[in-house]
Amino acid sequence: MPQDLPRRSPGPAPRDKPLLDDVDRALVRALLRDGRTPNVALAREAGIAESTCVARVRGLRERGIVTGVTADVDLVRLGLPVQAMVAIRFSGHARADVDAFAAEVTELPGVVRTWNISGADDFLVHVAAASPDALRDFVLDHLTGRPGVVHAETSLVFHGYRGRNLLP
């Protein structure tokens, strides 16, 4: 054994530090509940000093765990009472078509969120519209005629439920 290598004691391999400790989890839970929670309330909930809380939340952002804070809006009150999930299937998987679809569709008015998925379909597009006719027009005008798209299946959303316990 070469002499310049450090000696290691036998035993389990070193483990990586957990991504989140208990304080981080408490902060993330509170921010998931309400991203506008004041620092004072976050610190109290996590059981840490306010100055520590500011640094910990900054650290969560810098590590890419908290990527942003968005507003939950009432789509009905915005005049968009009809919601649907539109499953999109491509004829092939030309990367240019898939990338263009993702980039362009997320910019369309009424698109709440878009997911590139595996399975029989390639995308799920969550759409909000003013009426069933507006939904139909959106699907026909903006989704089905795109390059590579061979199938679109629209499912109306009756009600959405937000997960309440994301972290273990």
Backbone as CSV, one residue per row, in Angstrom:
resi,resn,N_x,N_y,N_z,CA_x,CA_y,CA_z,C_x,C_y,C_z
1,MET,0.849,-1.174,0.000,0.000,0.000,0.000,0.893,1.235,0.000
2,PRO,0.629,2.174,-0.919,1.478,3.363,-0.972,1.393,4.155,0.328
3,GLN,2.493,4.768,0.701,2.586,5.467,1.979,1.878,6.822,1.974
4,ASP,1.650,7.430,0.810,1.065,8.771,0.784,-0.470,8.767,0.885
5,LEU,-1.098,7.599,0.880,-2.549,7.530,1.018,-2.929,7.502,2.489
6,PRO,-3.986,8.238,2.864,-4.411,8.206,4.267,-4.994,6.848,4.621
7,ARG,-4.785,6.452,5.852,-5.371,5.197,6.334,-6.803,5.459,6.763
8,ARG,-7.654,4.568,6.377,-9.059,4.695,6.769,-9.419,3.514,7.644
9,SER,-10.201,3.832,8.627,-10.635,2.745,9.498,-11.753,1.984,8.802
10,PRO,-11.858,0.696,9.093,-12.948,-0.071,8.478,-14.287,0.426,9.011
11,GLY,-15.291,0.252,8.235,-16.636,0.665,8.652,-17.416,1.128,7.445
12,PRO,-18.613,1.592,7.707,-19.455,2.020,6.594,-18.870,3.251,5.907
13,ALA,-19.179,3.372,4.636,-18.727,4.531,3.872,-19.377,5.792,4.433
14,PRO,-18.685,6.909,4.350,-19.287,8.153,4.847,-20.558,8.475,4.057
15,ARG,-21.545,9.019,4.754,-22.801,9.376,4.108,-22.832,10.869,3.831
16,ASP,-23.528,11.215,2.752,-23.732,12.625,2.477,-24.657,13.210,3.527
17,LYS,-24.447,14.476,3.810,-25.310,15.186,4.739,-26.724,15.207,4.168
18,PRO,-27.747,15.040,4.993,-29.118,15.081,4.473,-29.373,16.420,3.778
19,LEU,-30.184,16.378,2.740,-30.501,17.579,1.996,-31.189,18.617,2.887
20,LEU,-32.088,18.162,3.737,-32.811,19.047,4.644,-32.710,18.524,6.072
21,ASP,-32.424,19.414,7.009,-32.496,19.021,8.417,-33.879,19.417,8.941
22,ASP,-34.108,19.205,10.236,-35.432,19.467,10.802,-35.834,20.939,10.689
23,VAL,-34.890,21.840,10.849,-35.194,23.273,10.733,-35.579,23.609,9.293
24,ASP,-34.793,23.112,8.344,-35.118,23.344,6.932,-36.513,22.817,6.598
25,ARG,-36.822,21.632,7.092,-38.147,21.045,6.820,-39.259,21.926,7.382
26,ALA,-39.080,22.431,8.583,-40.093,23.303,9.187,-40.270,24.569,8.353
27,LEU,-39.166,25.129,7.877,-39.244,26.342,7.060,-39.935,26.060,5.724
28,VAL,-39.578,24.955,5.078,-40.196,24.616,3.795,-41.686,24.341,3.983
29,ARG,-42.061,23.627,5.026,-43.493,23.363,5.282,-44.266,24.673,5.423
30,ALA,-43.708,25.599,6.193,-44.381,26.884,6.402,-44.482,27.664,5.095
31,LEU,-43.432,27.660,4.296,-43.453,28.386,3.029,-44.405,27.741,2.023
32,LEU,-44.538,26.414,2.064,-45.499,25.745,1.187,-46.931,26.120,1.559
33,ARG,-47.172,26.269,2.844,-48.499,26.666,3.310,-48.827,28.085,2.866
34,ASP,-47.839,28.989,3.022,-48.026,30.382,2.635,-46.660,30.995,2.387
35,GLY,-46.335,31.230,1.136,-45.034,31.767,0.762,-44.786,33.184,1.252
36,ARG,-45.833,33.859,1.741,-45.679,35.219,2.263,-45.513,35.257,3.775
37,THR,-45.337,34.106,4.400,-45.199,34.064,5.852,-44.049,34.968,6.285
38,PRO,-44.308,35.906,7.188,-43.239,36.803,7.637,-42.112,36.037,8.347
39,ASN,-40.926,36.603,8.296,-39.752,35.982,8.908,-39.971,35.696,10.390
40,VAL,-40.648,36.596,11.088,-40.904,36.403,12.525,-41.675,35.110,12.760
41,ALA,-42.724,34.898,11.964,-43.543,33.691,12.110,-42.771,32.450,11.681
42,LEU,-41.981,32.562,10.612,-41.154,31.423,10.190,-40.190,31.019,11.295
43,ALA,-39.516,32.004,11.883,-38.544,31.732,12.955,-39.230,31.065,14.139
44,ARG,-40.391,31.586,14.521,-41.131,31.017,15.653,-41.498,29.560,15.368
45,GLU,-42.005,29.310,14.162,-42.425,27.951,13.812,-41.248,26.976,13.783
46,ALA,-40.096,27.445,13.317,-38.913,26.574,13.229,-38.136,26.516,14.542
47,GLY,-38.486,27.384,15.496,-37.802,27.387,16.786,-36.390,27.942,16.718
48,ILE,-36.182,28.951,15.866,-34.854,29.549,15.712,-34.957,31.068,15.798
49,ALA,-33.811,31.725,15.956,-33.765,33.180,16.003,-34.107,33.757,14.627
50,GLU,-34.647,34.979,14.636,-35.034,35.616,13.379,-33.842,35.797,12.439
51,SER,-32.695,36.173,12.979,-31.510,36.364,12.126,-31.066,35.033,11.516
52,THR,-31.169,33.970,12.291,-30.843,32.634,11.783,-31.832,32.237,10.691
53,CYS,-33.091,32.605,10.898,-34.138,32.260,9.930,-33.865,32.919,8.585
54,VAL,-33.491,34.171,8.604,-33.185,34.874,7.349,-32.072,34.127,6.610
55,ALA,-31.024,33.767,7.335,-29.898,33.056,6.713,-30.321,31.683,6.211
56,ARG,-31.149,30.975,6.964,-31.573,29.634,6.557,-32.451,29.688,5.303
57,VAL,-33.370,30.654,5.226,-34.223,30.784,4.048,-33.367,31.183,2.843
58,ARG,-32.417,32.086,3.041,-31.500,32.448,1.954,-30.741,31.210,1.480
59,GLY,-30.296,30.382,2.420,-29.599,29.147,2.070,-30.475,28.188,1.272
60,LEU,-31.759,28.096,1.633,-32.691,27.243,0.874,-32.832,27.739,-0.561
61,ARG,-32.822,29.056,-0.728,-32.894,29.622,-2.089,-31.600,29.373,-2.850
62,GLU,-30.475,29.623,-2.202,-29.180,29.447,-2.867,-28.927,28.000,-3.263
63,ARG,-29.435,27.060,-2.460,-29.263,25.640,-2.775,-30.277,25.150,-3.802
64,GLY,-31.191,26.022,-4.209,-32.176,25.652,-5.224,-33.332,24.839,-4.693
65,ILE,-33.513,24.804,-3.385,-34.639,24.069,-2.807,-35.903,24.916,-2.892
66,VAL,-35.820,26.168,-2.517,-36.910,27.114,-2.717,-36.561,27.875,-3.991
67,THR,-37.342,27.655,-5.028,-37.020,28.237,-6.330,-37.845,29.475,-6.648
68,GLY,-38.830,29.764,-5.832,-39.649,30.948,-6.062,-40.888,30.886,-5.203
69,VAL,-41.607,31.964,-5.188,-42.868,32.042,-4.460,-43.897,32.557,-5.449
70,THR,-44.995,31.827,-5.565,-46.021,32.227,-6.521,-47.345,32.439,-5.801
71,ALA,-48.244,33.140,-6.472,-49.567,33.384,-5.913,-50.520,32.291,-6.386
72,ASP,-51.312,31.767,-5.470,-52.433,30.906,-5.842,-53.591,31.847,-6.138
73,VAL,-54.161,31.730,-7.300,-55.256,32.623,-7.656,-56.528,31.822,-7.886
74,ASP,-57.647,32.457,-7.667,-58.947,31.839,-7.911,-59.280,32.051,-9.380
75,LEU,-59.146,31.003,-10.169,-59.353,31.111,-11.612,-60.786,31.508,-11.956
76,VAL,-61.758,31.077,-11.155,-63.152,31.438,-11.403,-63.309,32.954,-11.281
77,ARG,-62.717,33.530,-10.239,-62.825,34.985,-10.039,-62.042,35.775,-11.086
78,LEU,-61.117,35.112,-11.763,-60.399,35.750,-12.862,-61.154,35.616,-14.185
79,GLY,-62.326,34.963,-14.139,-63.123,34.799,-15.354,-62.758,33.560,-16.153
80,LEU,-62.085,32.599,-15.494,-61.677,31.356,-16.167,-62.225,30.152,-15.394
81,PRO,-63.540,29.951,-15.421,-64.149,28.906,-14.592,-64.008,27.485,-15.126
82,VAL,-63.623,27.322,-16.385,-63.518,25.984,-16.983,-62.046,25.588,-17.003
83,GLN,-61.732,24.475,-16.321,-60.366,23.963,-16.323,-60.347,22.575,-16.933
84,ALA,-59.226,22.267,-17.579,-59.086,20.949,-18.193,-57.629,20.537,-18.179
85,MET,-57.428,19.229,-18.222,-56.109,18.653,-18.455,-56.171,18.097,-19.874
86,VAL,-55.233,18.553,-20.706,-55.203,18.097,-22.088,-53.969,17.225,-22.254
87,ALA,-54.212,15.950,-22.563,-53.112,15.004,-22.809,-52.749,15.092,-24.277
88,ILE,-51.458,15.289,-24.540,-50.967,15.451,-25.911,-50.038,14.296,-26.248
89,ARG,-50.232,13.731,-27.443,-49.377,12.640,-27.911,-48.710,13.061,-29.216
90,PHE,-47.427,12.791,-29.322,-46.669,13.097,-30.532,-46.549,11.852,-31.403
91,SER,-46.346,12.049,-32.712,-46.179,10.926,-33.637,-44.804,10.290,-33.453
92,GLY,-43.847,11.058,-33.126,-42.491,10.589,-32.854,-41.962,11.421,-31.714
93,HIS,-40.686,11.331,-31.514,-40.133,12.111,-30.417,-38.982,12.969,-30.915
94,ALA,-39.261,13.735,-31.960,-38.256,14.657,-32.471,-38.026,15.723,-31.417
95,ARG,-36.811,15.809,-30.967,-36.492,16.722,-29.871,-36.910,18.164,-30.188
96,ALA,-36.731,18.582,-31.439,-37.093,19.948,-31.816,-38.590,20.187,-31.603
97,ASP,-39.437,19.217,-31.962,-40.877,19.362,-31.777,-41.239,19.412,-30.298
98,VAL,-40.655,18.522,-29.522,-40.943,18.464,-28.089,-40.482,19.747,-27.403
99,ASP,-39.265,20.196,-27.683,-38.740,21.415,-27.064,-39.542,22.640,-27.476
100,ALA,-39.902,22.722,-28.746,-40.693,23.863,-29.229,-42.070,23.871,-28.571
101,PHE,-42.685,22.699,-28.465,-44.002,22.605,-27.832,-43.924,23.131,-26.398
102,ALA,-42.959,22.637,-25.636,-42.828,23.046,-24.237,-42.603,24.551,-24.120
103,ALA,-41.727,25.100,-24.935,-41.403,26.526,-24.856,-42.583,27.402,-25.273
104,GLU,-43.269,27.018,-26.331,-44.331,27.865,-26.869,-45.643,27.741,-26.101
105,VAL,-46.001,26.539,-25.706,-47.294,26.333,-25.052,-47.331,26.993,-23.680
106,THR,-46.220,26.990,-22.961,-46.222,27.616,-21.630,-46.445,29.118,-21.708
107,GLU,-46.263,29.721,-22.869,-46.462,31.161,-23.039,-47.883,31.524,-23.466
108,LEU,-48.714,30.540,-23.771,-50.069,30.821,-24.246,-50.978,31.269,-23.105
109,PRO,-51.856,32.243,-23.375,-52.803,32.652,-22.334,-53.720,31.488,-21.964
110,GLY,-53.954,31.327,-20.672,-54.827,30.268,-20.187,-54.101,29.001,-19.780
111,VAL,-52.815,28.884,-20.087,-52.065,27.694,-19.677,-51.603,27.888,-18.239
112,VAL,-52.063,27.006,-17.368,-51.712,27.073,-15.956,-50.354,26.413,-15.725
113,ARG,-50.169,25.239,-16.310,-48.928,24.490,-16.144,-48.844,23.432,-17.236
114,THR,-47.631,23.071,-17.598,-47.404,22.037,-18.605,-46.386,21.047,-18.073
115,TRP,-46.666,19.766,-18.254,-45.749,18.716,-17.830,-45.367,17.863,-19.027
116,ASN,-44.088,17.571,-19.184,-43.598,16.589,-20.158,-43.547,15.276,-19.385
117,ILE,-44.271,14.269,-19.840,-44.457,13.042,-19.062,-44.045,11.813,-19.860
118,SER,-43.974,10.688,-19.171,-43.727,9.408,-19.838,-45.052,8.666,-19.965
119,GLY,-45.038,7.600,-20.717,-46.250,6.802,-20.883,-46.837,6.988,-22.266
120,ALA,-48.124,6.700,-22.402,-48.791,6.779,-23.702,-48.833,8.214,-24.233
121,ASP,-48.923,9.190,-23.340,-48.965,10.592,-23.747,-47.608,11.236,-23.472
122,ASP,-47.375,12.359,-24.123,-46.094,13.040,-24.003,-46.164,14.302,-23.153
123,PHE,-47.317,14.944,-23.130,-47.497,16.158,-22.334,-48.863,16.149,-21.679
124,LEU,-48.943,16.793,-20.526,-50.210,17.172,-19.918,-50.192,18.689,-19.835
125,VAL,-51.258,19.299,-20.335,-51.359,20.756,-20.311,-52.594,21.112,-19.493
126,HIS,-52.387,21.841,-18.394,-53.479,22.305,-17.541,-53.908,23.662,-18.089
127,VAL,-55.165,23.732,-18.518,-55.692,24.922,-19.177,-56.875,25.466,-18.394
128,ALA,-56.981,26.791,-18.336,-58.150,27.455,-17.771,-58.770,28.321,-18.866
129,ALA,-60.103,28.259,-18.997,-60.788,28.984,-20.073,-62.063,29.628,-19.539
130,ALA,-62.566,30.575,-20.306,-63.769,31.297,-19.901,-65.041,30.485,-20.107
131,SER,-65.016,29.526,-21.040,-66.219,28.756,-21.350,-65.815,27.449,-22.032
132,PRO,-66.751,26.513,-22.139,-66.450,25.289,-22.897,-66.070,25.586,-24.346
133,ASP,-66.748,26.564,-24.964,-66.397,26.929,-26.341,-64.981,27.483,-26.426
134,ALA,-64.590,28.313,-25.462,-63.238,28.875,-25.453,-62.202,27.763,-25.243
135,LEU,-62.533,26.781,-24.424,-61.635,25.638,-24.220,-61.461,24.866,-25.526
136,ARG,-62.579,24.550,-26.201,-62.516,23.839,-27.476,-61.672,24.610,-28.482
137,ASP,-61.904,25.926,-28.584,-61.138,26.751,-29.517,-59.654,26.741,-29.180
138,PHE,-59.339,26.802,-27.892,-57.941,26.783,-27.479,-57.263,25.486,-27.915
139,VAL,-57.906,24.367,-27.637,-57.321,23.064,-27.994,-57.129,22.969,-29.505
140,LEU,-58.142,23.343,-30.261,-58.049,23.242,-31.726,-57.073,24.254,-32.329
141,ASP,-57.077,25.470,-31.813,-56.238,26.531,-32.385,-54.779,26.467,-31.944
142,HIS,-54.543,25.998,-30.730,-53.188,26.115,-30.177,-52.470,24.801,-29.888
143,LEU,-53.186,23.684,-29.848,-52.530,22.431,-29.467,-52.515,21.393,-30.586
144,THR,-53.657,21.092,-31.152,-53.728,19.954,-32.080,-53.011,20.182,-33.402
145,GLY,-52.844,21.418,-33.829,-52.205,21.682,-35.116,-50.698,21.840,-35.059
146,ARG,-50.111,21.649,-33.913,-48.656,21.831,-33.777,-47.896,20.671,-34.417
147,PRO,-46.695,20.952,-34.918,-45.883,19.898,-35.544,-45.664,18.714,-34.607
148,GLY,-45.928,17.525,-35.112,-45.700,16.301,-34.359,-46.881,15.839,-33.536
149,VAL,-47.850,16.713,-33.252,-49.000,16.336,-32.418,-49.971,15.501,-33.243
150,VAL,-50.278,14.297,-32.739,-51.217,13.415,-33.444,-52.480,13.127,-32.638
151,HIS,-52.468,13.486,-31.348,-53.642,13.167,-30.534,-53.713,14.136,-29.362
152,ALA,-54.925,14.574,-29.072,-55.177,15.389,-27.884,-56.439,14.869,-27.227
153,GLU,-56.362,14.636,-25.934,-57.532,14.175,-25.184,-57.755,15.131,-24.026
154,THR,-58.946,15.718,-23.988,-59.262,16.744,-23.005,-60.139,16.157,-21.906
155,SER,-59.711,16.358,-20.662,-60.495,15.927,-19.498,-60.804,17.157,-18.649
156,LEU,-62.100,17.375,-18.395,-62.485,18.509,-17.565,-62.052,18.289,-16.116
157,VAL,-61.650,19.366,-15.476,-61.292,19.334,-14.056,-62.517,19.811,-13.283
158,PHE,-63.042,18.959,-12.406,-64.177,19.357,-11.577,-63.709,20.116,-10.343
159,HIS,-62.624,19.637,-9.745,-62.083,20.299,-8.557,-60.646,19.837,-8.369
160,GLY,-59.787,20.727,-7.949,-58.398,20.381,-7.666,-58.152,20.344,-6.174
161,TYR,-57.314,19.449,-5.741,-56.957,19.322,-4.328,-55.450,19.447,-4.206
162,ARG,-55.003,20.336,-3.382,-53.576,20.542,-3.183,-53.069,19.562,-2.133
163,GLY,-51.910,18.967,-2.389,-51.292,18.102,-1.390,-51.008,18.871,-0.123
164,ARG,-51.188,18.250,1.008,-51.038,18.953,2.277,-49.841,18.477,3.089
165,ASN,-49.141,17.466,2.593,-48.046,16.928,3.394,-46.933,16.466,2.468
166,LEU,-46.344,17.408,1.756,-45.328,17.088,0.753,-44.089,16.445,1.367
167,LEU,-43.657,16.974,2.483,-42.450,16.455,3.115,-42.754,15.325,4.075
168,PRO,-41.887,14.297,4.095,-42.123,13.195,5.043,-41.924,13.633,6.476
